[in-house]
């Protein structure tokens, strides 16, 4: 059961810190029960939506370069295809090329983890055991073990962390005072 206070804490964080819109509407459902992405905004059924699902879907929107966010709806396939078609035309020297290449599910998962940790949520709420085809406990374990290197000034492990780092949203090390995962340099990808 999702805590109403945790749900409101996440929605407030998304609006105030990340700059993403999330509204409430009974009966909505998308790729995840109780939350749907509509033109780059989140619509949430507060009676059904799991915190982890909301964070994950928000992660998809947040890691998408701003010029393409409005294309993201429902299960994201059409929006991602349009984004990648445009990025291919722009070429590898475009400022959106690298960020667009880092817009997959592992990056959304790592973003959701970082957001949940930032908000002080319990790991089991950020990624529930039955998430990711009932492998949520394994994904959560990978993210937790990624942080074992923090005392040594680096994080390793979970693939999505590397994607966020390559997209410039976090760092794998603390050299020069960098924001090392799960800390984020920025919560939303370039505009």
C-alpha positions as CSV (number, residue, x, y, z in Angstrom):
1,X,0.0,0.0,0.0
2,X,1.4,3.4,-1.0
3,X,1.7,5.9,1.7
4,X,-0.2,9.1,0.8
5,X,2.4,11.3,2.4
6,X,5.2,9.5,0.4
7,X,3.2,9.9,-2.8
8,X,2.7,13.6,-2.2
9,X,6.4,14.0,-1.2
10,X,7.4,12.5,-4.6
11,X,4.9,14.6,-6.5
12,X,6.2,17.8,-4.8
13,X,9.8,16.8,-5.5
14,X,9.0,16.2,-9.2
15,X,7.3,19.7,-9.4
16,X,9.6,21.8,-7.3
17,X,13.0,20.2,-7.8
18,X,12.8,18.3,-11.1
19,X,10.3,20.6,-12.9
20,X,8.0,17.8,-14.0
21,X,4.2,18.1,-13.9
22,X,2.3,15.4,-12.1
23,X,-1.5,15.5,-11.7
24,X,-4.0,13.2,-10.0
25,X,-6.7,11.4,-11.9
26,X,-8.7,8.4,-10.8
27,X,-8.6,5.3,-13.0
28,X,-5.5,6.1,-15.1
29,X,-3.1,3.4,-16.0
30,X,-0.3,3.2,-18.5
31,X,2.7,0.9,-18.8
32,X,2.5,0.7,-15.0
33,X,-0.7,0.5,-13.0
34,X,-1.8,3.9,-11.7
35,X,0.5,6.1,-13.7
36,X,0.7,7.2,-17.3
37,X,2.9,9.6,-19.2
38,X,1.0,12.1,-21.4
39,X,3.0,14.4,-23.6
40,X,5.9,14.5,-21.1
41,X,3.7,14.9,-18.0
42,X,2.7,12.4,-15.4
43,X,-0.9,11.5,-14.5
44,X,-1.3,9.5,-11.3
45,X,-4.1,7.5,-9.7
46,X,-3.2,8.1,-6.0
47,X,-5.2,5.0,-5.0
48,X,-3.3,2.6,-7.2
49,X,0.1,4.0,-8.1
50,X,3.1,2.5,-6.4
51,X,5.9,5.0,-5.5
52,X,8.5,3.0,-7.4
53,X,6.4,3.0,-10.6
54,X,5.9,6.8,-10.3
55,X,9.6,7.3,-9.8
56,X,10.5,5.1,-12.7
57,X,8.1,6.7,-15.1
58,X,9.2,10.1,-13.9
59,X,12.8,9.0,-14.6
60,X,11.9,8.2,-18.2
61,X,10.7,11.8,-18.7
62,X,13.5,13.4,-16.7
63,X,16.3,11.7,-18.6
64,X,14.8,12.6,-22.0
65,X,16.4,15.8,-23.5
66,X,13.9,18.7,-23.1
67,X,13.2,19.2,-26.7
68,X,11.8,15.7,-26.9
69,X,9.9,15.4,-23.6
70,X,6.5,16.4,-25.1
71,X,6.8,13.4,-27.5
72,X,6.8,10.9,-24.6
73,X,3.5,9.3,-23.9
74,X,2.1,5.9,-22.9
75,X,4.7,3.2,-23.3
76,X,7.2,5.7,-24.9
77,X,8.0,3.6,-28.1
78,X,6.7,6.2,-30.5
79,X,8.3,9.1,-28.7
80,X,11.6,7.4,-28.5
81,X,11.5,6.5,-32.2
82,X,10.8,10.1,-33.2
83,X,13.6,11.3,-30.9
84,X,16.1,8.9,-32.2
85,X,15.1,9.6,-35.8
86,X,15.8,13.3,-35.2
87,X,19.0,12.7,-33.3
88,X,20.3,10.5,-36.2
89,X,19.6,13.5,-38.6
90,X,21.4,15.8,-36.2
91,X,24.4,13.5,-36.0
92,X,26.9,12.6,-33.2
93,X,28.2,16.2,-32.9
94,X,24.9,17.4,-31.7
95,X,24.6,18.4,-28.0
96,X,21.6,16.0,-27.7
97,X,23.3,13.0,-29.2
98,X,24.9,11.6,-26.0
99,X,22.0,12.4,-23.7
100,X,19.5,10.8,-26.2
101,X,21.6,7.6,-26.3
102,X,21.2,7.4,-22.5
103,X,17.4,7.3,-22.4
104,X,16.7,3.6,-21.8
105,X,15.2,1.6,-19.0
106,X,18.3,1.1,-16.9
107,X,18.9,4.9,-16.8
108,X,15.3,5.5,-15.7
109,X,15.8,2.8,-13.0
110,X,19.0,4.4,-11.7
111,X,17.3,7.9,-11.8
112,X,14.4,6.5,-9.8
113,X,16.8,5.0,-7.3
114,X,18.7,8.3,-6.9
115,X,15.5,10.2,-6.5
116,X,14.1,7.8,-3.9
117,X,17.4,7.9,-1.9
118,X,17.4,11.7,-2.1
119,X,13.9,11.7,-0.6
120,X,14.9,9.3,2.1
121,X,12.5,6.5,1.0
122,X,13.1,2.9,1.9
123,X,14.9,0.9,-0.8
124,X,11.9,-1.6,-0.8
125,X,9.6,1.2,-1.7
126,X,11.8,2.6,-4.5
127,X,12.0,-0.8,-6.1
128,X,9.5,-3.4,-4.9
129,X,10.3,-7.1,-5.0
130,X,7.7,-7.8,-7.6
131,X,8.9,-5.0,-10.0
132,X,10.8,-5.7,-13.2
133,X,9.2,-9.1,-13.8
134,X,9.6,-10.1,-10.1
135,X,13.3,-9.4,-10.2
136,X,13.0,-6.2,-8.2
137,X,15.0,-7.5,-5.3
138,X,17.9,-8.4,-7.7
139,X,17.8,-4.9,-9.3
140,X,17.7,-3.3,-5.8
141,X,20.6,-5.4,-4.7
142,X,22.6,-4.3,-7.8
143,X,22.0,-0.7,-7.0
144,X,22.8,-1.1,-3.4
145,X,26.1,-3.0,-4.2
146,X,27.0,-0.2,-6.7
147,X,27.5,2.1,-3.8
148,X,30.0,-0.2,-2.0
149,X,32.8,1.7,-3.7
150,X,31.7,5.1,-2.3
151,X,34.2,5.1,0.5
152,X,36.9,4.7,-2.1
153,X,35.6,7.6,-4.2
154,X,33.7,5.6,-7.0
155,X,30.6,3.7,-7.8
156,X,30.4,0.7,-10.0
157,X,27.9,-1.9,-11.0
158,X,24.4,-1.2,-12.3
159,X,24.5,-0.3,-16.0
160,X,22.0,2.6,-15.7
161,X,24.4,4.5,-13.4
162,X,27.0,4.6,-16.2
163,X,24.4,5.8,-18.6
164,X,23.4,8.7,-16.4
165,X,27.1,9.5,-15.9
166,X,27.7,9.5,-19.7
167,X,24.7,11.7,-20.1
168,X,26.3,14.2,-17.7
169,X,23.6,13.9,-14.9
170,X,25.8,12.3,-12.2
171,X,29.4,11.0,-11.8
172,X,30.9,7.6,-11.1
173,X,33.7,9.2,-9.0
174,X,34.1,12.1,-6.6
175,X,37.2,13.6,-8.2
176,X,37.0,17.4,-8.1
177,X,34.0,17.3,-5.8
178,X,31.7,15.7,-8.4
179,X,28.2,14.7,-7.5
180,X,28.7,11.0,-7.2
181,X,25.8,8.6,-7.7
182,X,23.2,8.5,-6.1
183,X,23.8,12.2,-5.8
184,X,22.9,14.0,-9.1
185,X,24.5,17.0,-10.8
186,X,21.0,17.7,-12.3
187,X,17.7,16.0,-12.0
188,X,16.5,16.8,-15.5
189,X,18.3,16.3,-18.8
190,X,19.4,19.3,-21.0
191,X,16.6,21.4,-22.5
